[in-house]
Amino acid sequence: MKKATETLLVNSFIDGVLDPEKEMLGPVKDGGHIIANTAPGCWGPMITPCIRGGHEVTKPVYVEGAEPGDAIVIKIHSMHVTSLATASGNDQPVDGRFLGDPFVAVQCPECGTLYPDTVIEGIGQEAIRCAACHADVTPFVFTNGYTIGFSENGDVGVTLAKEAAETIGLDGRAYMKTPDASVQNPIVTFAPHDLVGTVARMRPFLGQLGTTPSKPLPDSHNAGDFGSFLVGAPHEYAVTQEELDEHRTDGHMDISRVRAGATLICPVKVAGGGVYLGDMHAMQGDGEIAGHTADVSGIVHLQVHILKGVNLEGPILLPNEEDLPYTAKPFTEAELKSARAVAAQWGMKELEESLPISVLGTGPTLNAATDNGLKRAADLFGVTVPEIMNRATITGSIEIGRHPGVVTITFLAPKPYLQKAKLLQVVSAHCKRE
C-alpha cells in the first residue's frame, strides 16, 4: 500500500455504485485531512443513465488503520459553494425508460441499451438523447421546477425567469462549475422556470457523507429508505432486506445539519473505512419534501480520526449548537443553578451531567426510521428503547432529515453512557469547540 498522506485532494468520482472491492484513494493518515471538489447530486446524475446510483459522489478514501468494528470521526471544517446557478424541483419518473428503478437501471426505450451513454441536443426536458439511437432517454422530468442563481457572497439564491434559465441551460457546465472529472449532464439543461422571483437563504450542507458499505450498493440507496427499493429489484443490484440492514452505512442522509462545524461519527464496515462525500445542497428545510433541493458543486474540507473498537450500527451526528433543538442545548450556569436548587429541595445531592448527540435512524417510512434510530440509541448505551423515548421527549427531539425515511434521535446523553460507549472524549471535544 502507498504511504499515507497528511492531506489528500479528491476530485474523482464513482459510477454511482459504492463497491467495497474497488480500489480506494489514499491512504490518508489517522488525523489527516480530505479536501474535495464535489459534483452536484440528484438531478444531474438522475438524467445521466451511465451513472448507476442517482448521485455522483467522490471515490472513497482509505483511512490508515481503520478496520471493521471501528468508527471514523469526520469533522467538517469548511464548505463552499462554487456553482453560480443550478436547477431542481419535484420529479416524475417516465415509464418505459428504466428497469425497476429509474435512479439505478435506465434503459433506452428505443434500442434497449441498459445504462446508455447520452448526448445533449439543445435545451429542455427532451434534450438528453441516447448516444446510440438518439431517442429521448431521460428517466425523469419535472412536475414543478426552477432555475436558481446565487449571490456572489453566498447568502441567497433567486429563482429565475425563462430567458435567464435558457441562457444558463445553454452553457450548463460553466454555470454549475461541475468538476472536470464529472460525467453528469447538467440539470440546468432542462431550463425549468415554474418558480420566478423566489428568494431563498443559502446554508450549504452535504447530502452524502459517510463510509463505504460492505456490499455494492448504489450510492443514493445507501440508506434504509431508498435502499428499500433494492429489495427484490429486477436489476443486478437487488438485495434482500437482511443484506441491506447488514451492509448499509447510511451515508445518504440529506440532513441539513451536516454542515460546516458539525461532526459525524460513522461505522467502519470495510478495511480503510472508505470515506466518501457529495450531493452538496445550497439550502434545504427539514424533510427535503420536494424530493430534491438546489444541488451544487463545492469545495469541502474534512478531517478524519479513528475510534478503535466503537462498533456502531449507524452514524451519529454532533450538530452545531445553534442547530440543536431547544430542549437538547447544553444548560447555562443559571439553569444549572436552578436545577441544583430543585434537587436540594428534594434531598438530592447529584444531577446528571450530559451532552447532546443525534443518532441516525433510517427506514422505508418515517415511523420505521424512528424505530430504527431509537433501537440504535438504546443498543449504543445498553438501555431500553422506552428510556431513550423519554430522554428524546424531555431533553431532545425527533427531527426529519429526509422524507420518507431518515430521522435523527436527538437527546442529552449522560456522560457515563458516553464513557461506556467510548464516545465521551469526541463528544466533549466537539462541544468545547462550540
Secondary structure, DSSP 4 states (H G I P E B T S, - for coil): -PPPEEEEEE--B-SSEE-TTSPPEEEEEEEEEEEEEEPP-THHHHT-TT--SSS-PBPPEEETT--TT-EEEEEEEEEEE--SEEEEEEEEE-TTSBSS-TTT-BB-TTT--BS--EEE-SSSTT-EEETTT--B--SEEEEEEEEEEE-TTSSEEEE--HHHHHHHHTTHHHHHT--TT--PPPGGGG---SS-S-EEE---EEEEEE---SS-EEGGG-STTGGGGGBT-SSTT-B-HHHHHHH----B---TT-STT-EEEEE--STTEEEEEEEEES---TB-TTS---B--EEEEEEEEEETT---SS-EEE--GGGS-GGGSPPPHHHHHHHHHHHHHTT------EEEEEEEEE-SSHHHHHHHHHHHHHHHHT--HHHHHHHHHHS-EEEEEETTTEEEEEEEEEHHHHHHTT-HHHHHHHHHH-
